[in-house]
Amino acid sequence: MGILFLQGDDLRRHMCSASVVDSPGGSLILTAGHCVTGKRAAFVPKYRTGGSARQQPYGIWPVREWFAYDAYTSNTKEATSDLDFAFGRVVTNGGKRLQDVTGANTLARTGSFAQTVTVVGYPAPAGDPRDRAVRCTVRTGRLPGYQQMRVDCAGMWAGVSGGPWFSRIDEKTGKGVIIGNVGGYNGGGLDVPGSKPLYGRITYSPVHHDAFFALYGDARNNRHDHRADPYRPPSPSSPPFSLGSSRTWRHARLLASGDYTGDGRGDMITVWGDGETTLYTGDGKGGFTAEHRLKPKNATWTHAKSITGGDFAGGNGSDLLVVWGDGEVSLYPDVSRRTGLGPEITLAPRHSIWRKAEQVAGGSFGTTGYVTDLLVRWHDGEVTDHTGVGAAGLGTEHRLQAPNGLWKNASLVTTGDFTGDDDWDTLVRWSDGEVTQYRDTSPAGLGEETRMAPRHGPWADARAMTAGSFDGNGYPDDLLVRWRDGETGLYQATGTRFGRERTLVAPPTH
């Protein structure tokens, strides 16, 4: 934590506050967007009041480069005030990196508008002649109509802009987890004269959501990919990130899970009724952080019959396998939010036998240790396991069930490691609402059957489901379900019983 001042000015003429944040280069600071100027600035960590440049305990670090959104205008009251944050990259000092000298704070998403934070900043001497940092621990609220939080703290004079909002702080080191920064509407405070009692008390922070972390990613990687991105504010009534309404999710037709960002967290691909296909990036805690469009509304993807994630192509990320209504089977290796679906590999041509495949689910059924197996439920009730599926083809077929009337009624099929022994299991929702699990599916058979939900129960209303590693425990044992009315939920750490339910999309209100 420290101050920003313009090079050439006296240290007591500091303009903003800033904090050191973790980065591979060890040189990033976080401040407010309105603190970025065309003039050269410098950062003084743990500023010593009245001290000369030589007396500052951690030295002075000139800012070499800024990372901020072009869409942001300083001290605006518009929706773009939600973007009042910026990162600065400082130069090395005496051959040392800033983070190695001071340590660094970590960044986390703003989980809700109402929580307890500790706000720290350095008021300019004009507001506080003592020229010392102020600190306030307080409960936050929402600034209505904006993606911003507000607090009521005394002493938040000009100069605290850019100061961190900590959700947790280590009192010994002074480092913590940052979920906000002073800034936002009107530069972070009420538009009232300094003589008014509320001046220097009501303070704002933009929510640290997907736009914030996109910029953080740019700064960490020393690029400016998102600088010119336009700002599309979420609905004023939405939380910091929301999957949307049940009215929208009624049209989610197909779901697939995988690690499509390379961060070890489960993500989700959704194919909608109009053919639009989107990627939702996971937060590793059972929620999602952003939506990325892979395909706009189109006629082709309305013919996707079944989809599944897997590691079929052997690259660095998860792949998407699609069975089309005409029997074509496609593989899209290493899908990501940056490259999209990428090049298509045809595994089976149109009008092939695969037009009779009703559902597919990728899994790891004790063959390679990777998700290279493919479970298939066929139109006549036959069930097969294809091992060694990859870019070269659909692998070796093993029959698990001969054609039969029972499996014609398997309405939804997914796979995951629900029993925790690294051999994946198969979960089926039948047409009558019964749910069963088959433990340790392998080329030798479906495995031991366990009933998880009875016939004619609420599970008859499940319309789409996928399993993945969404909560960060390292196992693909979280079951995500979209219900008939659009409600969508996650059953975390599901075993032979359903895990704790977390609502991702609320049911409709009547």
N, C-alpha and C positions, 0 to 999 in steps of 0.2 A: 504494500500500500504506500502511496506517495503522491507527489504533486506534479503537475505539468506547468511549465512556464515557457515563454518564448525566448529563444536564445538572444542574448544582448540585453535582456531585461534583468533587473534586480530580482533575486530569488523571492523577495517578499511580494513581488507582483505576480504571484502564481495565479493561474486562470482556472484550472480544473484539477480533479483528482483522478487517479488511475491505480490499477493493481496489476501485479504480475500474474500471468496465467500460464498453465502448463503448455509446452509445445516442444516438438522434436528439436528445433533449433535453439531453444532456451532463451528466446529474445522477444517474446510477445507481451504487450500490455493491453489491458481493456480499459476503455473510457467511453464517454458519450460521443455520439456523432457530431453534436454541435461544438465539441471541443477541437475538432479538426479544422485547421486553418491553412492558408497558403503559405504561412511563414514557418520557419524552422522552429520546432519545439524540442524540448528535452524533458526527461523524466528524472525525478529525484526520489528514490525509494526511502521510506522512513525518514521523511524530511525533519531536520532539526531546526526548530524555530530560531530565527535570528542568526543562524550559522552561515558562514561564508561557504563558497563552493568547496574549499578544501576541508571544511569542518563537517561536511555531510558524511554520515557513517558508511554509506554504500556508494558514494560517488554520484556523478551526473552522467546520464545516458542519452545522447541525442537520438531523436526518432529519425530513422532513415526512410521509412515508408509507411503509408497509412492504408488501411483496408476499410472502406465504408461504402454504403450504397449511394449511387447517383440519385436515386429516387428521393433520398432524404434531403429536406431543406431545413436549415438551422432554425430552431425556436418556432417551428410551425405549430399550429393547432389542428392541422389536417390529420387524416388517417395515417399519412406517412410518418408522423411523429412516433409511430410504433417502431420505426427503424432507427431510433436515436441511440445507436451503439456503434463502436468502431474499435478496431485493433491497430496497434502501432508496433512496428518492428524496429527495435533499437540496435545501435551498433555495439560491437564488443568494446570493452573498456579494459585496457591493459592486457589484452589477450584473453580476457575472461568473458564468459557469457552471463547475462543478467540473472537468469534462473539459477545458475550455479552459485551465485553470490547471495541471493536473497531467498531462494526457495520459490515455490509457485503455488498458486491456488488452483483448484480444479473447478470445472464448469459443469453445471447440471441444468436440465430443462426445468422450467417453471411448472411444477406439477399442478398448481391450482392458484386461483387469485387470492385465496384466504389461507395464510400461514404466518408463522412467526419468523421474522428476519432480524438481523443485526445490520444496520446501515452505518457506514463509516465514510467520512469525507473531511477535506480540509477547507473550511471557509476562508475566503480572502480576508486579509486584515481589515478591509473597509467594513466588513460585517462583524468580524470578531477580532478586535485589536490584539488579543492574546496570540493569535496566529498558531492555533493548535488544532489538532484533529478533534472532531466531534464524533460521538457514537451514540446510537439509539437502538435499543431492542424493543420491537413493537410488532403488533399484529397488522397484517396487510388487509386491504380491501381492494375492490375493483374500481377503476375509473370507467364509469359507464360509457359504452359505445366504442371503447378502444381495447386493444390487446395490451393493457397496461395495469399495473398495480399502483396503489396509493398508500401512503402512510401519513400520520400526523406526529411529527417529531419537532421539538424546539431546536433552534440553532442551525437549521439547514439553510444557511445563507449562500449567496453566490460563491462559487469556488468548490462546492461539494459535488458539482456535476461530474458524472463519470464514476463516482465512488461506488464501491461494491455493496450489494445486498447479499449477506451471507445467510444460508439456511443452517449451516453449522460452522463453528469456528473453534480452533484450538487456542486456548488462552495462553499457552506457553509459547507457541510459535507465531501466533497471529495469523496463521494461514487457515483456510477453510474452503467450503463449497459455495460457489457464487451462483445465484439464480436470478440476479437482476443487477441493474446499475442505475444510478441517479440520472434521469433524463426522461424524454417523452414529451408529453403535451407542454407546449410553451417553453421547451427547454428543461422541463422537469419540475416546474412549480407553478403556483397560481399567478395569474396576470393581475396582480394588485399592487398598489404603491407600497414602498417600504415602510410607510408609517402605519399600515394596517396590521392588526394583531396576527392575522394568518400568514403574513409574509414571512418566509423562512421556516414555516411549519409544515404546510401541505406539500408533500414531495412525491414524485412519480417515478416509475421505472417501466421501461418496455418489457414485455414478457420475453423470456429467452426461449423461443420456439424454433421451428424449422428454418426460418429466414436467418435467425441469429447463428444457428449452427452451420448453415451453408457458408456464411461469411467466415466463421471460425475455421472451417475446413480450408477455405481459400488462404487465410492467413497462416495456418499451420504449414501449408504446402507452398507458400510464397507464390500465389497466383491470384488472378483477378477475374475468375470465371463468372462470378455472380454480381459484380459491381454494377452492371447496367440492367440487372433484372428489374422489371416493373413490380410494384407492390400491389398484391391483390389481397386486401384485408379479409379475414374470415368474417362470418356473420357476427354482428355485434353481440349476439346472445351465446356464441359458442365459447367453450373453454379454450385454454391455450392450444390444444390440438384435439380435434374430434374427428372420428370416422364419419360422422354425419348423422342423418336422421333415419329412423326406421322406414320412412316413406321412400328414401333412396335405396336402402339396403334390401327392400323387397325384390329389387331387380338384380341383385348379385346372384349370378347363375352358377358359376364354377369357382372353386377355390383351390389354391395350391400353395404349399409352404416350401421354404428353403432359405439359405443364406445368400441373398442376392446383393448384399453390400460388402461382403468380405470382412465384416466386423465380428463374426461369430454369433450374431443374434438372428433369431428367426424372423423372416419377413414373409409377406403374403402377397400372392398375385390373385387378382380378381378379374374374371371375365363377366361383363354385364350383359343384360338382355339385348342391348342395341349393338353389341360387338365391341364396345369400348373395353380396353384392357388396362388395368392399373396395377402399380406396385406400391404396397404399403411397407415402409421400413419400420422394423421393430425397435423398441427401446430396451430390450433385454429384461424388462420387468413385467411383461404381460400386456403391454400396451404398444401403441404405434406413434410414430413421430411425424410422418409426412406421407403425402400421396404423390406419386409420380406417374404420369400417363405414358404407357408403353405403346398403345394404339388408340387413336381417336375412334369415335363411332364409325362403324363400317359393317358392310354386309358379310365379309368373309368370316370374321370371327363369331358371327352368330351361328356358324356351322361347326364350331368347336364342340365336340361331343363330350370329351373327358380330358382333363389335364392333370398333370402331377409334376412335382419337383423331384430332383435327383442329382446324382453326381455321375451321370452317364458318360459324359465326354471327357472326364478326367482333368478338367482345368482347375482354375483357382476358385471358381464360384459355382453356385448351383445352376442347374439347367432346367429347362421347361420342356416336357414332352406332351404333345398334343395329338389326340386321336380325333380325326374329322369325320363328319357324317358320311362322306363318300368313301371311307376306307383308307384315306391317306393318313400316314403317321409322320409327324414332324418333330424334330429335335432342335431346340434353340439353346446352344451352349452358352454358359456364363452370362446369363441375363443380368443386367444391372440398370440402375437408374440413369447412368451416364450414357451407356452404349445402347440401351433399350434391349429389344429382343435379339438384335444382331442377325447374323446369317442363319438361314434355315437349312437344315440337313434332312433330306427325305429318307425315312427308314422303311416306309412301305408306300407304294404308289396308289393312286386313286383306284377305286373299284376292286381293291384287294380284299382278302378274307377279313381284314381288320374293320370292315364296315359292320361286322357282326359283334364287335367288341362294345360292350355297354359301359364298362367302367375300368379304369386303370389306376393303380396306386404304386408309386415307387417305394422301395424299402431295402433293408439290409437283412436278408434272411439267412445269415450264417455262411455266406459264400466267400465274400471278399473283404468284409469289414467296411465297405463303402455302399452308398445307396445306388447300386447298379442292378438290382433285381426289380422286376415289374410283375405285379399281381394283376391278372386280367379276369374279369367276370364277363362271360360271353352271353349272347342273347338266349341260348338254350339252357343256361344254368351251368355250363361247364366252367371250371375255374382252373387257370393255369398260372404257373410261375415261370417267368423268363429270366434266366440268369445270364450275366455278362452282357447286358444291354449297353450299347455304346454307339459311337458315331458310325461304326462299321455295320451295324445291324441290330436286330431285335433279339440276339442271343439264342440260347438253347431253351427249348420249351419243355416244361415238366407238368404233367397233369396232376392236379390236386383233387379235383372232383370231376367225375364223368358228367355228361349232360344229365340234368335232373330238374324236376319241377320246383324244388325248394329254392334253389339259388336264382331262379328267375325272379324271385321276390326280394332279392337283395337290392334295396333302393339306393342306399348310399354305402360306399366302401372307402375306408382309409386305413393307413398303416402308421405305426409308431412303436417306440420302445416303451410300452406301458408297464412292463414287468421288470425292467431295469437290469437285464442280463446281457444286453448288447445284441441279442437276437430279436428282431422286430416282430411285432404282433399285428394281427388283422382285426379291425373293428368294423362291424356291419350293423347298419340300421335297416331293419326289414320293413316291408310295406305295411305291416300291421302295427308298427311302432316298437316292436321288440328290438333290443340292442344286445348283441352278443360279441364276445371277444374270443379270438383264437390265439392262444399263447404260442410263441416261438414258431411261427410259420417258417417252413423250409421247403426245399424241393421234394422232401419226403412226405409232406402233408401240411394241412392247415394248422394243426396243433390242437391242444386241449381247449375245449369250449367252456366259456363262463358266461352266464346271463348277467347283464348289467342293468337292463330295464325290461319290464314286462310288456306283454302285448297290450294294445289299445290304450296305452298311456300317452303322456304329453310328447314323447319322442316321435310320434306319428307326424308331428308338425315340423320336424327338422327338414330343411330343404337343401342345405349344402353343408359340407364339413371337410375339415382338413386337420391334420395333426402336425405339430412342429415343436421346436425348442424355443418357445416365446418368453419364458420366464427366467432364463439364465441359469438353470440348474444343470445344463449340459446334456439333457436327455430330450428327445422328441416325444414328450409325454403330455403335451398340452393340447387339448382338443378344442378347436374353434368351430362354432356352430352358428349358421344363419337359419333363423326360424321363419315360419310362413309369414308372419306379420312384419318381418324386417328386423326384429330384435336380434342382436348378435352378441354372443357371449363366449367366454373362454373358460374351460374347465382345467385349471392349472394342476399339474402333477397328478394326472389321472393314472390310476392303476387298474386293478380289477373292479374298482368302484370309481365313479366320477369324482374328479378333484374339486377343489373349491371353485365356485363359479364367480367369474368377474364379468360384469356387464360392460361391453364395449359400445354397443348401440342400444339405447333405451327403447323399450317397447312403446308403441303409440299410445297417446292419451285419448281417452274417449269422453 
